[in-house]
Amino acid sequence: CMLAKLAPSSQQRRARSLEASYYAERCIHLTLKTLNQASAAAAYPSLKDMADDALKALPGCASLGEEKLLAEGAPEKKGEPLSPKEQLLSEVSVDIWCDAVVADLQASSAEAVGKLEPVTHLPGGPYFRMPCTPLAWSRWAPDTTLTTATEGLVSHAAKSVASTAAFPKAPATMHHLGWLTKTLEADGLHLQALPVAALAELVAKTAVKPELPPITSLTAMRSAALRFGLGDGVGARECLARAAPIGLSMHDAQHYLNDVAVIEQQKALVAGKTVKLAVEDEPEGAPKTWKLTHFEVREVWMQLAAECSRPFFLQARAALEYLHHADRHNEAFDDEVNKASCSLVRARILLLQGRPSLAVDAVLQAQYLWRTKPECKNGSAGTGLEWAQSSVQLAQCLVAEGDEGEARRVLSATHAIMKSRYTEAS
């Protein structure tokens, strides 16, 4: 994901994003493979108690009862002859059995046309089929059985699945997966974005401890948006059914207001005095250290508001609830970057409400913050791509307002700037 962000051109960004999507798919397959191996290893001792017919139907055990000719010159075995079952189990070790189970599940998953069916023909469990086809990916999602099995793994296998051991920096991981999902979707690669969104859902449920309902709702809405874009309304509604209720009540927001209220009181006291605080400001344009160690609730609320305002959902009231509380946090913590993002989301909602003039002001406010605030000049916001996207949004608002000439001028100027930057990068 980081290599894709640093790509100098859109073609290289797309190539690196597709490569990252492939690794997200492999990560999910590795998780399912490890869980299947663990279930098969736990069920191996019970094979000796199974009936011959049931045992013969299992993977790797089809040779039960078949006579094997001794190789020429091989020594004859002494003692009591082994029964067919004992002979088979002496040849099929636990490693061979686990590999046979994994291969059987992979083969049956590749042959599946629609939604993956639960595994019922193997002893023990739980077992998980691996999504291989587009429809299987569209209908696959981590469920309670998967998360419970992941938590039950022993420590030495925890790094092979999506867990806190494999993703010790879950906030940074979620940040990059969210960016990658939006990038692939913007390029029209909805199908390739499905494994990335699925991995984000899996990480939110297994690596974020304790589990945060706003994060699970955000990942579920992003997954649902991809499925709506692919025309899979059934899969999209299944994603939304797994999410926590959308919207932010005052009762839920109250859990995060204690620190904000203290900061607001301190700012009110400072505003009434003439004493200047001895705060060391970072130099303008200083590079940002990309260390995300925890989730900022105001950023999560902004992202949820952005999802609620999309055409797939049109939850304007819920979006305004998130923005109302995010704005208060932005003012308390002087978060100019998130304030600009909230302005762009509010512009989208104002346009949906039929107030294009206010939407234009909101977009211009976001661009003003990017241009004037030092916090926005260090690579964390106001990038060339974000400027281009906001200019397109501004043009849409201008067209809705009836000023098509100004909209055309904005797009022409943006195109000229982006073309010159592309020429310089080349």
Rosetta blueprint (number, residue, H / E / L):
1 C L
2 M H
3 L H
4 A H
5 K H
6 L L
7 A L
8 P L
9 S L
10 S H
11 Q H
12 Q H
13 R H
14 R H
15 A H
16 R H
17 S H
18 L H
19 E H
20 A H
21 S H
22 Y H
23 Y H
24 A H
25 E H
26 R H
27 C H
28 I H
29 H H
30 L H
31 T H
32 L H
33 K H
34 T H
35 L H
36 N H
37 Q H
38 A H
39 S H
40 A H
41 A H
42 A H
43 A H
44 Y H
45 P H
46 S H
47 L H
48 K H
49 D H
50 M L
51 A L
52 D H
53 D H
54 A H
55 L H
56 K H
57 A L
58 L L
59 P L
60 G L
61 C L
62 A L
63 S L
64 L L
65 G L
66 E L
67 E L
68 K L
69 L L
70 L L
71 A L
72 E L
73 G L
74 A L
75 P L
76 E L
77 K L
78 K L
79 G L
80 E L
81 P L
82 L L
83 S L
84 P H
85 K H
86 E H
87 Q H
88 L H
89 L H
90 S H
91 E H
92 V L
93 S L
94 V H
95 D H
96 I H
97 W H
98 C H
99 D H
100 A H
101 V H
102 V H
103 A H
104 D H
105 L H
106 Q H
107 A H
108 S H
109 S H
110 A H
111 E H
112 A L
113 V L
114 G L
115 K L
116 L L
117 E L
118 P L
119 V L
120 T L
121 H L
122 L L
123 P L
124 G L
125 G L
126 P L
127 Y L
128 F L
129 R L
130 M L
131 P L
132 C L
133 T L
134 P H
135 L H
136 A H
137 W H
138 S H
139 R H
140 W L
141 A L
142 P L
143 D L
144 T H
145 T H
146 L H
147 T H
148 T H
149 A H
150 T H
151 E H
152 G L
153 L L
154 V L
155 S H
156 H H
157 A H
158 A H
159 K H
160 S H
161 V L
162 A L
163 S L
164 T L
165 A L
166 A L
167 F L
168 P L
169 K L
170 A H
171 P H
172 A H
173 T H
174 M H
175 H H
176 H H
177 L H
178 G H
179 W H
180 L H
181 T H
182 K H
183 T H
184 L H
185 E H
186 A H
187 D L
188 G L
189 L L
190 H H
191 L H
192 Q H
193 A H
194 L H
195 P H
196 V H
197 A H
198 A H
199 L H
200 A H
201 E H
202 L H
203 V H
204 A H
205 K H
206 T H
207 A L
208 V L
209 K L
210 P L
211 E L
212 L L
213 P H
214 P H
215 I H
216 T H
217 S H
218 L H
219 T H
220 A H
221 M H
222 R H
223 S H
224 A H
225 A H
226 L H
227 R H
228 F H
229 G H
230 L L
231 G L
232 D L
233 G H
234 V H
235 G H
236 A H
237 R H
238 E H
239 C H
240 L H
241 A H
242 R H
243 A L
244 A L
245 P L
246 I L
247 G L
248 L L
249 S L
250 M H
251 H H
252 D H
253 A H
254 Q H
255 H H
256 Y H
257 L H
258 N H
259 D H
260 V H
261 A H
262 V H
263 I H
264 E H
265 Q H
266 Q H
267 K H
268 A H
269 L H
270 V H
271 A H
272 G L
273 K L
274 T L
275 V L
276 K L
277 L L
278 A L
279 V L
280 E L
281 D L
282 E L
283 P L
284 E L
285 G L
286 A L
287 P L
288 K L
289 T L
290 W L
291 K L
292 L L
293 T L
294 H L
295 F L
296 E L
297 V H
298 R H
299 E H
300 V H
301 W H
302 M H
303 Q H
304 L H
305 A H
306 A H
307 E H
308 C H
309 S L
310 R L
311 P L
312 F L
313 F L
314 L L
315 Q L
316 A H
317 R H
318 A H
319 A H
320 L H
321 E H
322 Y H
323 L H
324 H H
325 H H
326 A H
327 D H
328 R H
329 H H
330 N H
331 E H
332 A H
333 F H
334 D L
335 D L
336 E H
337 V H
338 N H
339 K H
340 A H
341 S H
342 C H
343 S H
344 L H
345 V H
346 R H
347 A H
348 R H
349 I H
350 L H
351 L H
352 L H
353 Q L
354 G L
355 R L
356 P H
357 S H
358 L H
359 A H
360 V H
361 D H
362 A H
363 V H
364 L H
365 Q H
366 A H
367 Q H
368 Y H
369 L H
370 W H
371 R H
372 T H
373 K L
374 P H
375 E H
376 C H
377 K L
378 N L
379 G L
380 S L
381 A L
382 G L
383 T L
384 G H
385 L H
386 E H
387 W H
388 A H
389 Q H
390 S H
391 S H
392 V H
393 Q H
394 L H
395 A H
396 Q H
397 C H
398 L H
399 V H
400 A H
401 E H
402 G L
403 D L
404 E H
405 G H
406 E H
407 A H
408 R H
409 R H
410 V H
411 L H
412 S H
413 A H
414 T H
415 H H
416 A H
417 I H
418 M H
419 K H
420 S H
421 R H
422 Y H
423 T H
424 E H
425 A H
426 S L
